[in-house]
């Protein structure tokens, strides 16, 4: 089992980790490594801005593809992350775990809030 360090800034070619599209690039690399049985460490070195949209795409959706146990074993603690970045990452992970436990509950709640346009 190999260990890979994925530098967010090197992979997306930018210090601004804000776009979901860039997060998707990270997701593809991380998911592929996990499928190969590798352990993955995300490096936040050089990150100047970070959003939940980026992290949802990069990390959050992993919880829809892999079990929590698989991810606990495969994802190593991130490096060079600031305390604020770690808090945001934890928030994204916690939300992803909740969502993928019962995605239908979230869809129903969104329908209630946004209104049910399907009944016209």
Biopython code that builds the backbone (N, CA, C, O; Angstrom):
import numpy as np
from Bio.PDB.StructureBuilder import StructureBuilder

atoms = [
    (1, "UNK", "N", (0.852, -1.186, 0.000)),
    (1, "UNK", "CA", (0.000, 0.000, 0.000)),
    (1, "UNK", "C", (0.892, 1.241, 0.000)),
    (1, "UNK", "O", (1.697, 1.439, 0.910)),
    (2, "UNK", "N", (0.743, 2.048, -1.000)),
    (2, "UNK", "CA", (1.547, 3.262, -1.135)),
    (2, "UNK", "C", (0.848, 4.439, -0.458)),
    (2, "UNK", "O", (-0.359, 4.425, -0.218)),
    (3, "UNK", "N", (1.645, 5.444, -0.166)),
    (3, "UNK", "CA", (1.101, 6.696, 0.360)),
    (3, "UNK", "C", (1.325, 7.781, -0.669)),
    (3, "UNK", "O", (2.424, 7.918, -1.208)),
    (4, "UNK", "N", (0.287, 8.555, -0.943)),
    (4, "UNK", "CA", (0.375, 9.667, -1.880)),
    (4, "UNK", "C", (0.065, 10.967, -1.143)),
    (4, "UNK", "O", (-0.887, 11.042, -0.366)),
    (5, "UNK", "N", (0.871, 11.974, -1.395)),
    (5, "UNK", "CA", (0.544, 13.313, -0.916)),
    (5, "UNK", "C", (0.005, 14.090, -2.105)),
    (5, "UNK", "O", (0.670, 14.209, -3.134)),
    (6, "UNK", "N", (-1.188, 14.610, -1.962)),
    (6, "UNK", "CA", (-1.822, 15.376, -3.027)),
    (6, "UNK", "C", (-1.767, 16.846, -2.634)),
    (6, "UNK", "O", (-2.444, 17.282, -1.702)),
    (7, "UNK", "N", (-0.952, 17.597, -3.359)),
    (7, "UNK", "CA", (-0.856, 19.035, -3.138)),
    (7, "UNK", "C", (-2.018, 19.701, -3.867)),
    (7, "UNK", "O", (-2.110, 19.646, -5.093)),
    (8, "UNK", "N", (-2.898, 20.329, -3.100)),
    (8, "UNK", "CA", (-4.065, 20.964, -3.705)),
    (8, "UNK", "C", (-3.657, 22.020, -4.719)),
    (8, "UNK", "O", (-4.195, 22.065, -5.825)),
    (9, "UNK", "N", (-2.704, 22.873, -4.344)),
    (9, "UNK", "CA", (-2.317, 23.969, -5.236)),
    (9, "UNK", "C", (-1.601, 23.461, -6.487)),
    (9, "UNK", "O", (-1.804, 24.001, -7.574)),
    (10, "UNK", "N", (-0.775, 22.442, -6.347)),
    (10, "UNK", "CA", (-0.072, 21.903, -7.516)),
    (10, "UNK", "C", (-1.052, 21.233, -8.466)),
    (10, "UNK", "O", (-0.939, 21.369, -9.685)),
    (11, "UNK", "N", (-2.010, 20.512, -7.908)),
    (11, "UNK", "CA", (-2.958, 19.780, -8.745)),
    (11, "UNK", "C", (-3.864, 20.722, -9.537)),
    (11, "UNK", "O", (-4.120, 20.494, -10.719)),
    (12, "UNK", "N", (-4.342, 21.767, -8.891)),
    (12, "UNK", "CA", (-5.267, 22.660, -9.611)),
    (12, "UNK", "C", (-4.549, 23.838, -10.265)),
    (12, "UNK", "O", (-5.153, 24.577, -11.042)),
    (13, "UNK", "N", (-3.256, 24.016, -9.954)),
    (13, "UNK", "CA", (-2.494, 25.090, -10.570)),
    (13, "UNK", "C", (-2.895, 26.468, -10.098)),
    (13, "UNK", "O", (-2.807, 27.444, -10.844)),
    (14, "UNK", "N", (-3.344, 26.544, -8.836)),
    (14, "UNK", "CA", (-3.869, 27.803, -8.327)),
    (14, "UNK", "C", (-3.793, 27.783, -6.803)),
    (14, "UNK", "O", (-3.897, 26.721, -6.189)),
    (15, "UNK", "N", (-3.611, 28.948, -6.195)),
    (15, "UNK", "CA", (-3.601, 29.034, -4.729)),
    (15, "UNK", "C", (-4.993, 29.268, -4.156)),
    (15, "UNK", "O", (-5.183, 29.276, -2.940)),
    (16, "UNK", "N", (-5.971, 29.460, -5.052)),
    (16, "UNK", "CA", (-7.347, 29.705, -4.638)),
    (16, "UNK", "C", (-8.164, 28.424, -4.815)),
    (16, "UNK", "O", (-8.576, 28.083, -5.924)),
    (17, "UNK", "N", (-8.385, 27.734, -3.719)),
    (17, "UNK", "CA", (-9.148, 26.488, -3.734)),
    (17, "UNK", "C", (-10.606, 26.835, -3.437)),
    (17, "UNK", "O", (-11.118, 26.594, -2.344)),
    (18, "UNK", "N", (-11.255, 27.410, -4.455)),
    (18, "UNK", "CA", (-12.598, 27.938, -4.245)),
    (18, "UNK", "C", (-13.645, 27.330, -5.178)),
    (18, "UNK", "O", (-14.822, 27.289, -4.822)),
    (19, "UNK", "N", (-13.255, 26.864, -6.343)),
    (19, "UNK", "CA", (-14.221, 26.403, -7.350)),
    (19, "UNK", "C", (-14.500, 24.913, -7.221)),
    (19, "UNK", "O", (-13.587, 24.111, -7.022)),
    (20, "UNK", "N", (-15.766, 24.555, -7.337)),
    (20, "UNK", "CA", (-16.156, 23.149, -7.285)),
    (20, "UNK", "C", (-15.488, 22.347, -8.405)),
    (20, "UNK", "O", (-15.143, 21.182, -8.208)),
    (21, "UNK", "N", (-15.306, 22.961, -9.573)),
    (21, "UNK", "CA", (-14.642, 22.270, -10.683)),
    (21, "UNK", "C", (-13.218, 21.856, -10.302)),
    (21, "UNK", "O", (-12.775, 20.760, -10.645)),
    (22, "UNK", "N", (-12.510, 22.729, -9.599)),
    (22, "UNK", "CA", (-11.165, 22.388, -9.140)),
    (22, "UNK", "C", (-11.213, 21.293, -8.068)),
    (22, "UNK", "O", (-10.357, 20.409, -8.029)),
    (23, "UNK", "N", (-12.215, 21.369, -7.211)),
    (23, "UNK", "CA", (-12.395, 20.317, -6.212)),
    (23, "UNK", "C", (-12.634, 18.965, -6.862)),
    (23, "UNK", "O", (-12.187, 17.935, -6.358)),
    (24, "UNK", "N", (-13.341, 18.976, -7.983)),
    (24, "UNK", "CA", (-13.601, 17.738, -8.726)),
    (24, "UNK", "C", (-12.295, 17.111, -9.215)),
    (24, "UNK", "O", (-12.159, 15.888, -9.216)),
    (25, "UNK", "N", (-11.338, 17.938, -9.630)),
    (25, "UNK", "CA", (-10.025, 17.421, -10.063)),
    (25, "UNK", "C", (-9.349, 16.681, -8.909)),
    (25, "UNK", "O", (-8.781, 15.604, -9.092)),
    (26, "UNK", "N", (-9.420, 17.274, -7.727)),
    (26, "UNK", "CA", (-8.832, 16.649, -6.539)),
    (26, "UNK", "C", (-9.564, 15.348, -6.233)),
    (26, "UNK", "O", (-8.938, 14.330, -5.937)),
    (27, "UNK", "N", (-10.880, 15.385, -6.306)),
    (27, "UNK", "CA", (-11.683, 14.198, -6.029)),
    (27, "UNK", "C", (-11.275, 13.028, -6.910)),
    (27, "UNK", "O", (-11.107, 11.910, -6.423)),
    (28, "UNK", "N", (-11.115, 13.277, -8.200)),
    (28, "UNK", "CA", (-10.755, 12.197, -9.130)),
    (28, "UNK", "C", (-9.437, 11.541, -8.742)),
    (28, "UNK", "O", (-9.323, 10.315, -8.775)),
    (29, "UNK", "N", (-8.444, 12.339, -8.375)),
    (29, "UNK", "CA", (-7.144, 11.808, -7.986)),
    (29, "UNK", "C", (-7.249, 11.016, -6.680)),
    (29, "UNK", "O", (-6.701, 9.919, -6.569)),
    (30, "UNK", "N", (-7.949, 11.571, -5.702)),
    (30, "UNK", "CA", (-8.075, 10.923, -4.395)),
    (30, "UNK", "C", (-8.880, 9.628, -4.514)),
    (30, "UNK", "O", (-8.470, 8.599, -3.978)),
    (31, "UNK", "N", (-10.006, 9.666, -5.202)),
    (31, "UNK", "CA", (-10.841, 8.466, -5.355)),
    (31, "UNK", "C", (-10.080, 7.368, -6.081)),
    (31, "UNK", "O", (-10.180, 6.200, -5.707)),
    (32, "UNK", "N", (-9.331, 7.718, -7.101)),
    (32, "UNK", "CA", (-8.543, 6.741, -7.844)),
    (32, "UNK", "C", (-7.488, 6.091, -6.944)),
    (32, "UNK", "O", (-7.291, 4.876, -6.985)),
    (33, "UNK", "N", (-6.818, 6.905, -6.136)),
    (33, "UNK", "CA", (-5.804, 6.381, -5.225)),
    (33, "UNK", "C", (-6.420, 5.421, -4.209)),
    (33, "UNK", "O", (-5.847, 4.373, -3.914)),
    (34, "UNK", "N", (-7.581, 5.778, -3.679)),
    (34, "UNK", "CA", (-8.245, 4.924, -2.699)),
    (34, "UNK", "C", (-8.649, 3.601, -3.344)),
    (34, "UNK", "O", (-8.489, 2.538, -2.744)),
    (35, "UNK", "N", (-9.174, 3.670, -4.572)),
    (35, "UNK", "CA", (-9.559, 2.433, -5.276)),
    (35, "UNK", "C", (-8.355, 1.514, -5.505)),
    (35, "UNK", "O", (-8.494, 0.291, -5.544)),
    (36, "UNK", "N", (-7.184, 2.115, -5.653)),
    (36, "UNK", "CA", (-5.957, 1.331, -5.836)),
    (36, "UNK", "C", (-5.406, 0.811, -4.513)),
    (36, "UNK", "O", (-4.421, 0.073, -4.492)),
    (37, "UNK", "N", (-6.044, 1.198, -3.412)),
    (37, "UNK", "CA", (-5.604, 0.745, -2.100)),
    (37, "UNK", "C", (-4.555, 1.632, -1.453)),
    (37, "UNK", "O", (-3.963, 1.256, -0.441)),
    (38, "UNK", "N", (-4.318, 2.809, -2.029)),
    (38, "UNK", "CA", (-3.322, 3.724, -1.476)),
    (38, "UNK", "C", (-3.907, 4.575, -0.354)),
    (38, "UNK", "O", (-5.119, 4.758, -0.251)),
    (39, "UNK", "N", (-3.016, 5.082, 0.475)),
    (39, "UNK", "CA", (-3.389, 6.066, 1.484)),
    (39, "UNK", "C", (-3.094, 7.442, 0.900)),
    (39, "UNK", "O", (-2.144, 7.610, 0.134)),
    (40, "UNK", "N", (-3.913, 8.424, 1.265)),
    (40, "UNK", "CA", (-3.800, 9.751, 0.673)),
    (40, "UNK", "C", (-3.704, 10.809, 1.763)),
    (40, "UNK", "O", (-4.449, 10.795, 2.743)),
    (41, "UNK", "N", (-2.771, 11.719, 1.564)),
    (41, "UNK", "CA", (-2.608, 12.869, 2.448)),
    (41, "UNK", "C", (-2.807, 14.121, 1.615)),
    (41, "UNK", "O", (-2.114, 14.321, 0.617)),
    (42, "UNK", "N", (-3.741, 14.959, 2.012)),
    (42, "UNK", "CA", (-3.956, 16.224, 1.318)),
    (42, "UNK", "C", (-3.029, 17.275, 1.903)),
    (42, "UNK", "O", (-2.966, 17.460, 3.118)),
    (43, "UNK", "N", (-2.310, 17.962, 1.022)),
    (43, "UNK", "CA", (-1.441, 19.052, 1.457)),
    (43, "UNK", "C", (-2.100, 20.387, 1.122)),
    (43, "UNK", "O", (-2.443, 20.661, -0.028)),
    (44, "UNK", "N", (-2.267, 21.204, 2.150)),
    (44, "UNK", "CA", (-2.866, 22.527, 1.996)),
    (44, "UNK", "C", (-1.788, 23.609, 1.852)),
    (44, "UNK", "O", (-2.096, 24.800, 1.890)),
    (45, "UNK", "N", (-0.540, 23.201, 1.688)),
    (45, "UNK", "CA", (0.554, 24.161, 1.586)),
    (45, "UNK", "C", (0.329, 25.106, 0.410)),
    (45, "UNK", "O", (0.081, 24.670, -0.714)),
    (46, "UNK", "N", (0.420, 26.398, 0.684)),
    (46, "UNK", "CA", (0.271, 27.410, -0.345)),
    (46, "UNK", "C", (-1.157, 27.853, -0.614)),
    (46, "UNK", "O", (-1.378, 28.777, -1.396)),
    (47, "UNK", "N", (-2.134, 27.206, 0.023)),
    (47, "UNK", "CA", (-3.530, 27.580, -0.192)),
    (47, "UNK", "C", (-3.775, 28.961, 0.407)),
    (47, "UNK", "O", (-3.482, 29.199, 1.579)),
    (48, "UNK", "N", (-4.309, 29.860, -0.399)),
    (48, "UNK", "CA", (-4.601, 31.219, 0.080)),
    (48, "UNK", "C", (-6.074, 31.414, 0.409)),
    (48, "UNK", "O", (-6.419, 32.222, 1.271)),
    (49, "UNK", "N", (-6.940, 30.677, -0.273)),
    (49, "UNK", "CA", (-8.376, 30.776, 0.003)),
    (49, "UNK", "C", (-8.984, 29.406, -0.203)),
    (49, "UNK", "O", (-8.585, 28.675, -1.110)),
    (50, "UNK", "N", (-9.948, 29.054, 0.634)),
    (50, "UNK", "CA", (-10.558, 27.735, 0.609)),
    (50, "UNK", "C", (-12.049, 27.894, 0.878)),
    (50, "UNK", "O", (-12.446, 28.625, 1.785)),
    (51, "UNK", "N", (-12.876, 27.205, 0.086)),
    (51, "UNK", "CA", (-14.325, 27.276, 0.291)),
    (51, "UNK", "C", (-14.910, 25.896, 0.515)),
    (51, "UNK", "O", (-14.309, 24.877, 0.174)),
    (52, "UNK", "N", (-16.105, 25.891, 1.099)),
    (52, "UNK", "CA", (-16.800, 24.621, 1.287)),
    (52, "UNK", "C", (-17.200, 24.018, -0.056)),
    (52, "UNK", "O", (-17.264, 22.794, -0.174)),
    (53, "UNK", "N", (-17.472, 24.841, -1.074)),
    (53, "UNK", "CA", (-17.814, 24.310, -2.399)),
    (53, "UNK", "C", (-16.666, 23.465, -2.944)),
    (53, "UNK", "O", (-16.890, 22.384, -3.489)),
    (54, "UNK", "N", (-15.447, 23.957, -2.798)),
    (54, "UNK", "CA", (-14.270, 23.212, -3.233)),
    (54, "UNK", "C", (-14.150, 21.906, -2.443)),
    (54, "UNK", "O", (-13.969, 20.837, -3.027)),
    (55, "UNK", "N", (-14.252, 21.998, -1.113)),
    (55, "UNK", "CA", (-14.092, 20.803, -0.269)),
    (55, "UNK", "C", (-15.220, 19.800, -0.453)),
    (55, "UNK", "O", (-14.991, 18.592, -0.384)),
    (56, "UNK", "N", (-16.450, 20.290, -0.687)),
    (56, "UNK", "CA", (-17.551, 19.363, -0.950)),
    (56, "UNK", "C", (-17.256, 18.514, -2.175)),
    (56, "UNK", "O", (-17.478, 17.304, -2.172)),
    (57, "UNK", "N", (-16.752, 19.159, -3.224)),
    (57, "UNK", "CA", (-16.430, 18.443, -4.455)),
    (57, "UNK", "C", (-15.216, 17.538, -4.264)),
    (57, "UNK", "O", (-15.205, 16.406, -4.746)),
    (58, "UNK", "N", (-14.202, 18.028, -3.567)),
    (58, "UNK", "CA", (-12.953, 17.288, -3.412)),
    (58, "UNK", "C", (-13.079, 16.122, -2.433)),
    (58, "UNK", "O", (-12.621, 15.016, -2.721)),
    (59, "UNK", "N", (-13.695, 16.366, -1.285)),
    (59, "UNK", "CA", (-13.690, 15.388, -0.199)),
    (59, "UNK", "C", (-15.092, 14.901, 0.153)),
    (59, "UNK", "O", (-15.300, 13.704, 0.351)),
    (60, "UNK", "N", (-16.045, 15.810, 0.232)),
    (60, "UNK", "CA", (-17.379, 15.446, 0.698)),
    (60, "UNK", "C", (-18.007, 14.321, -0.081)),
    (60, "UNK", "O", (-18.586, 13.409, 0.508)),
    (61, "UNK", "N", (-17.903, 14.365, -1.408)),
    (61, "UNK", "CA", (-18.568, 13.336, -2.209)),
    (61, "UNK", "C", (-17.906, 11.961, -2.095)),
    (61, "UNK", "O", (-18.480, 10.966, -2.538)),
    (62, "UNK", "N", (-16.708, 11.890, -1.506)),
    (62, "UNK", "CA", (-16.082, 10.587, -1.264)),
    (62, "UNK", "C", (-16.960, 9.724, -0.360)),
    (62, "UNK", "O", (-16.961, 8.498, -0.464)),
    (63, "UNK", "N", (-17.716, 10.389, 0.537)),
    (63, "UNK", "CA", (-18.564, 9.656, 1.476)),
    (63, "UNK", "C", (-19.761, 9.008, 0.792)),
    (63, "UNK", "O", (-20.441, 8.180, 1.398)),
    (64, "UNK", "N", (-20.029, 9.365, -0.448)),
    (64, "UNK", "CA", (-21.057, 8.702, -1.239)),
    (64, "UNK", "C", (-20.509, 7.516, -2.011)),
    (64, "UNK", "O", (-21.274, 6.715, -2.547)),
    (65, "UNK", "N", (-19.194, 7.399, -2.072)),
    (65, "UNK", "CA", (-18.549, 6.329, -2.842)),
    (65, "UNK", "C", (-17.877, 5.271, -1.984)),
    (65, "UNK", "O", (-17.775, 4.110, -2.380)),
    (66, "UNK", "N", (-17.421, 5.678, -0.810)),
    (66, "UNK", "CA", (-16.670, 4.781, 0.058)),
    (66, "UNK", "C", (-17.299, 4.792, 1.443)),
    (66, "UNK", "O", (-17.959, 5.757, 1.829)),
    (67, "UNK", "N", (-17.091, 3.713, 2.183)),
    (67, "UNK", "CA", (-17.611, 3.673, 3.548)),
    (67, "UNK", "C", (-16.754, 4.585, 4.433)),
    (67, "UNK", "O", (-15.611, 4.914, 4.115)),
    (68, "UNK", "N", (-17.348, 4.967, 5.535)),
    (68, "UNK", "CA", (-16.623, 5.816, 6.483)),
    (68, "UNK", "C", (-15.354, 5.106, 6.961)),
    (68, "UNK", "O", (-14.316, 5.741, 7.152)),
    (69, "UNK", "N", (-15.442, 3.803, 7.150)),
    (69, "UNK", "CA", (-14.281, 3.017, 7.593)),
    (69, "UNK", "C", (-13.173, 3.034, 6.531)),
    (69, "UNK", "O", (-12.000, 3.213, 6.857)),
    (70, "UNK", "N", (-13.550, 2.848, 5.269)),
    (70, "UNK", "CA", (-12.555, 2.898, 4.193)),
    (70, "UNK", "C", (-11.840, 4.247, 4.179)),
    (70, "UNK", "O", (-10.619, 4.314, 4.035)),
    (71, "UNK", "N", (-12.615, 5.313, 4.329)),
    (71, "UNK", "CA", (-12.027, 6.647, 4.291)),
    (71, "UNK", "C", (-11.169, 6.920, 5.520)),
    (71, "UNK", "O", (-10.144, 7.595, 5.428)),
    (72, "UNK", "N", (-11.585, 6.400, 6.660)),
    (72, "UNK", "CA", (-10.795, 6.591, 7.886)),
    (72, "UNK", "C", (-9.418, 5.945, 7.710)),
    (72, "UNK", "O", (-8.410, 6.478, 8.174)),
    (73, "UNK", "N", (-9.387, 4.790, 7.033)),
    (73, "UNK", "CA", (-8.116, 4.095, 6.815)),
    (73, "UNK", "C", (-7.295, 4.744, 5.700)),
    (73, "UNK", "O", (-6.067, 4.781, 5.775)),
    (74, "UNK", "N", (-7.964, 5.252, 4.674)),
    (74, "UNK", "CA", (-7.269, 5.738, 3.478)),
    (74, "UNK", "C", (-6.816, 7.189, 3.569)),
    (74, "UNK", "O", (-5.781, 7.552, 3.008)),
    (75, "UNK", "N", (-7.577, 8.018, 4.267)),
    (75, "UNK", "CA", (-7.243, 9.444, 4.322)),
    (75, "UNK", "C", (-6.370, 9.728, 5.535)),
    (75, "UNK", "O", (-6.798, 9.570, 6.678)),
    (76, "UNK", "N", (-5.156, 10.144, 5.270)),
    (76, "UNK", "CA", (-4.236, 10.506, 6.335)),
    (76, "UNK", "C", (-4.520, 11.938, 6.779)),
    (76, "UNK", "O", (-5.133, 12.703, 6.035)),
    (77, "UNK", "N", (-4.086, 12.306, 7.973)),
    (77, "UNK", "CA", (-4.309, 13.695, 8.404)),
    (77, "UNK", "C", (-3.703, 14.678, 7.397)),
    (77, "UNK", "O", (-2.602, 14.451, 6.895)),
    (78, "UNK", "N", (-4.411, 15.759, 7.104)),
    (78, "UNK", "CA", (-3.895, 16.738, 6.153)),
    (78, "UNK", "C", (-2.655, 17.431, 6.708)),
    (78, "UNK", "O", (-2.449, 17.503, 7.920)),
    (79, "UNK", "N", (-1.837, 17.939, 5.789)),
    (79, "UNK", "CA", (-0.636, 18.667, 6.213)),
    (79, "UNK", "C", (-0.745, 20.123, 5.781)),
    (79, "UNK", "O", (-1.413, 20.460, 4.803)),
    (80, "UNK", "N", (-0.064, 20.971, 6.544)),
    (80, "UNK", "CA", (0.042, 22.404, 6.265)),
    (80, "UNK", "C", (-1.310, 23.106, 6.220)),
    (80, "UNK", "O", (-1.451, 24.134, 5.558)),
    (81, "UNK", "N", (-2.294, 22.566, 6.913)),
    (81, "UNK", "CA", (-3.617, 23.201, 6.970)),
    (81, "UNK", "C", (-3.675, 24.119, 8.186)),
    (81, "UNK", "O", (-3.193, 23.775, 9.266)),
    (82, "UNK", "N", (-4.267, 25.279, 7.992)),
    (82, "UNK", "CA", (-4.441, 26.210, 9.100)),
    (82, "UNK", "C", (-5.588, 25.714, 9.985)),
    (82, "UNK", "O", (-6.381, 24.880, 9.550)),
    (83, "UNK", "N", (-5.683, 26.212, 11.208)),
    (83, "UNK", "CA", (-6.818, 25.830, 12.055)),
    (83, "UNK", "C", (-8.170, 26.124, 11.386)),
    (83, "UNK", "O", (-9.093, 25.316, 11.490)),
    (84, "UNK", "N", (-8.296, 27.253, 10.711)),
    (84, "UNK", "CA", (-9.550, 27.582, 10.033)),
    (84, "UNK", "C", (-9.861, 26.592, 8.907)),
    (84, "UNK", "O", (-11.012, 26.198, 8.716)),
    (85, "UNK", "N", (-8.828, 26.198, 8.170)),
    (85, "UNK", "CA", (-9.026, 25.216, 7.097)),
    (85, "UNK", "C", (-9.456, 23.870, 7.663)),
    (85, "UNK", "O", (-10.303, 23.190, 7.084)),
    (86, "UNK", "N", (-8.872, 23.484, 8.795)),
    (86, "UNK", "CA", (-9.258, 22.216, 9.437)),
    (86, "UNK", "C", (-10.698, 22.252, 9.918)),
    (86, "UNK", "O", (-11.418, 21.260, 9.794)),
    (87, "UNK", "N", (-11.127, 23.380, 10.465)),
    (87, "UNK", "CA", (-12.515, 23.526, 10.914)),
    (87, "UNK", "C", (-13.466, 23.392, 9.721)),
    (87, "UNK", "O", (-14.478, 22.697, 9.808)),
    (88, "UNK", "N", (-13.143, 24.055, 8.614)),
    (88, "UNK", "CA", (-13.984, 23.974, 7.413)),
    (88, "UNK", "C", (-14.012, 22.548, 6.869)),
    (88, "UNK", "O", (-15.072, 22.060, 6.478)),
    (89, "UNK", "N", (-12.874, 21.881, 6.840)),
    (89, "UNK", "CA", (-12.807, 20.492, 6.372)),
    (89, "UNK", "C", (-13.661, 19.585, 7.251)),
    (89, "UNK", "O", (-14.394, 18.737, 6.743)),
    (90, "UNK", "N", (-13.567, 19.759, 8.554)),
    (90, "UNK", "CA", (-14.376, 18.937, 9.471)),
    (90, "UNK", "C", (-15.866, 19.178, 9.254)),
    (90, "UNK", "O", (-16.658, 18.235, 9.264)),
    (91, "UNK", "N", (-16.246, 20.429, 9.060)),
    (91, "UNK", "CA", (-17.648, 20.762, 8.822)),
    (91, "UNK", "C", (-18.154, 20.086, 7.544)),
    (91, "UNK", "O", (-19.254, 19.533, 7.526)),
    (92, "UNK", "N", (-17.357, 20.132, 6.486)),
    (92, "UNK", "CA", (-17.731, 19.502, 5.214)),
    (92, "UNK", "C", (-17.862, 17.991, 5.388)),
    (92, "UNK", "O", (-18.820, 17.390, 4.902)),
    (93, "UNK", "N", (-16.913, 17.384, 6.073)),
    (93, "UNK", "CA", (-16.948, 15.938, 6.290)),
    (93, "UNK", "C", (-18.167, 15.541, 7.120)),
    (93, "UNK", "O", (-18.854, 14.574, 6.794)),
    (94, "UNK", "N", (-18.433, 16.285, 8.187)),
    (94, "UNK", "CA", (-19.594, 15.970, 9.032)),
    (94, "UNK", "C", (-20.894, 16.081, 8.239)),
    (94, "UNK", "O", (-21.772, 15.227, 8.364)),
    (95, "UNK", "N", (-21.019, 17.123, 7.428)),
    (95, "UNK", "CA", (-22.227, 17.287, 6.604)),
    (95, "UNK", "C", (-22.357, 16.169, 5.578)),
    (95, "UNK", "O", (-23.454, 15.663, 5.337)),
    (96, "UNK", "N", (-21.240, 15.787, 4.978)),
    (96, "UNK", "CA", (-21.260, 14.716, 3.973)),
    (96, "UNK", "C", (-21.685, 13.398, 4.611)),
    (96, "UNK", "O", (-22.475, 12.655, 4.028)),
    (97, "UNK", "N", (-21.173, 13.101, 5.797)),
    (97, "UNK", "CA", (-21.561, 11.872, 6.488)),
    (97, "UNK", "C", (-23.068, 11.867, 6.741)),
    (97, "UNK", "O", (-23.743, 10.871, 6.480)),
    (98, "UNK", "N", (-23.589, 12.981, 7.248)),
    (98, "UNK", "CA", (-25.028, 13.081, 7.514)),
    (98, "UNK", "C", (-25.835, 12.937, 6.229)),
    (98, "UNK", "O", (-26.816, 12.193, 6.192)),
    (99, "UNK", "N", (-25.431, 13.639, 5.182)),
    (99, "UNK", "CA", (-26.161, 13.603, 3.919)),
    (99, "UNK", "C", (-26.218, 12.191, 3.361)),
    (99, "UNK", "O", (-27.293, 11.717, 2.991)),
    (100, "UNK", "N", (-25.079, 11.511, 3.293)),
    (100, "UNK", "CA", (-25.053, 10.199, 2.646)),
    (100, "UNK", "C", (-25.656, 9.097, 3.501)),
    (100, "UNK", "O", (-25.897, 7.999, 3.001)),
    (101, "UNK", "N", (-25.906, 9.365, 4.783)),
    (101, "UNK", "CA", (-26.657, 8.409, 5.605)),
    (101, "UNK", "C", (-28.117, 8.385, 5.189)),
    (101, "UNK", "O", (-28.747, 7.328, 5.206)),
    (102, "UNK", "N", (-28.665, 9.543, 4.814)),
    (102, "UNK", "CA", (-30.077, 9.643, 4.437)),
    (102, "UNK", "C", (-30.276, 10.790, 3.443)),
    (102, "UNK", "O", (-30.831, 11.829, 3.799)),
    (103, "UNK", "N", (-29.819, 10.604, 2.187)),
    (103, "UNK", "CA", (-29.931, 11.699, 1.211)),
    (103, "UNK", "C", (-31.375, 12.101, 0.921)),
    (103, "UNK", "O", (-31.639, 13.259, 0.596)),
    (104, "UNK", "N", (-32.302, 11.166, 1.033)),
    (104, "UNK", "CA", (-33.710, 11.476, 0.755)),
    (104, "UNK", "C", (-34.253, 12.496, 1.756)),
    (104, "UNK", "O", (-35.074, 13.342, 1.398)),
    (105, "UNK", "N", (-33.801, 12.418, 3.000)),
    (105, "UNK", "CA", (-34.226, 13.373, 4.021)),
    (105, "UNK", "C", (-33.829, 14.792, 3.610)),
    (105, "UNK", "O", (-34.609, 15.729, 3.782)),
    (106, "UNK", "N", (-32.629, 14.950, 3.072)),
    (106, "UNK", "CA", (-32.168, 16.260, 2.620)),
    (106, "UNK", "C", (-32.971, 16.744, 1.424)),
    (106, "UNK", "O", (-33.278, 17.932, 1.318)),
    (107, "UNK", "N", (-33.312, 15.831, 0.524)),
    (107, "UNK", "CA", (-34.108, 16.226, -0.648)),
    (107, "UNK", "C", (-35.506, 16.701, -0.224)),
    (107, "UNK", "O", (-36.025, 17.692, -0.736)),
    (108, "UNK", "N", (-36.093, 15.968, 0.721)),
    (108, "UNK", "CA", (-37.422, 16.367, 1.218)),
    (108, "UNK", "C", (-37.361, 17.730, 1.887)),
    (108, "UNK", "O", (-38.231, 18.572, 1.665)),
    (109, "UNK", "N", (-36.351, 17.950, 2.696)),
    (109, "UNK", "CA", (-36.209, 19.236, 3.385)),
    (109, "UNK", "C", (-36.028, 20.363, 2.379)),
    (109, "UNK", "O", (-36.603, 21.439, 2.543)),
    (110, "UNK", "N", (-35.242, 20.129, 1.349)),
    (110, "UNK", "CA", (-35.044, 21.150, 0.317)),
    (110, "UNK", "C", (-36.348, 21.434, -0.412)),
    (110, "UNK", "O", (-36.645, 22.585, -0.728)),
    (111, "UNK", "N", (-37.118, 20.403, -0.679)),
    (111, "UNK", "CA", (-38.414, 20.593, -1.352)),
    (111, "UNK", "C", (-39.353, 21.423, -0.490)),
    (111, "UNK", "O", (-40.057, 22.299, -0.992)),
    (112, "UNK", "N", (-39.359, 21.146, 0.805)),
    (112, "UNK", "CA", (-40.225, 21.897, 1.708)),
    (112, "UNK", "C", (-39.821, 23.368, 1.745)),
    (112, "UNK", "O", (-40.679, 24.251, 1.756)),
    (113, "UNK", "N", (-38.540, 23.627, 1.762)),
    (113, "UNK", "CA", (-38.049, 25.003, 1.837)),
    (113, "UNK", "C", (-38.271, 25.740, 0.521)),
    (113, "UNK", "O", (-38.710, 26.890, 0.506)),
    (114, "UNK", "N", (-37.967, 25.071, -0.570)),
    (114, "UNK", "CA", (-38.036, 25.713, -1.888)),
    (114, "UNK", "C", (-39.421, 25.635, -2.516)),
    (114, "UNK", "O", (-39.700, 26.327, -3.495)),
    (115, "UNK", "N", (-40.274, 24.810, -1.965)),
    (115, "UNK", "CA", (-41.598, 24.614, -2.547)),
    (115, "UNK", "C", (-41.576, 23.462, -3.528)),
    (115, "UNK", "O", (-40.535, 23.142, -4.102)),
    (116, "UNK", "N", (-42.699, 22.855, -3.715)),
    (116, "UNK", "CA", (-42.792, 21.688, -4.583)),
    (116, "UNK", "C", (-43.350, 22.119, -5.936)),
    (116, "UNK", "O", (-44.563, 22.206, -6.123)),
    (117, "UNK", "N", (-42.446, 22.385, -6.873)),
    (117, "UNK", "CA", (-42.855, 22.854, -8.204)),
    (117, "UNK", "C", (-43.366, 21.735, -9.091)),
    (117, "UNK", "O", (-43.916, 22.003, -10.159)),
    (118, "UNK", "N", (-43.198, 20.487, -8.673)),
    (118, "UNK", "CA", (-43.627, 19.347, -9.500)),
    (118, "UNK", "C", (-45.136, 19.168, -9.516)),
    (118, "UNK", "O", (-45.647, 18.412, -10.343)),
    (119, "UNK", "N", (-45.864, 19.833, -8.636)),
    (119, "UNK", "CA", (-47.313, 19.631, -8.527)),
    (119, "UNK", "C", (-48.089, 20.744, -9.203)),
    (119, "UNK", "O", (-49.076, 21.219, -8.641)),
    (120, "UNK", "N", (-47.686, 21.172, -10.375)),
    (120, "UNK", "CA", (-48.375, 22.254, -11.085)),
    (120, "UNK", "C", (-49.548, 21.728, -11.848)),
    (120, "UNK", "O", (-50.249, 22.494, -12.509)),
]
sb = StructureBuilder()
sb.init_structure("model")
sb.init_model(0)
sb.init_chain("A")
sb.init_seg("    ")
for serial, (resi, resn, name, xyz) in enumerate(atoms, 1):
    if name == "N":
        sb.init_residue(resn, " ", resi, " ")
    sb.init_atom(name, np.array(xyz, "f"), 0.0, 1.0, " ", f" {name:<3s}", serial, name[0])
structure = sb.get_structure()
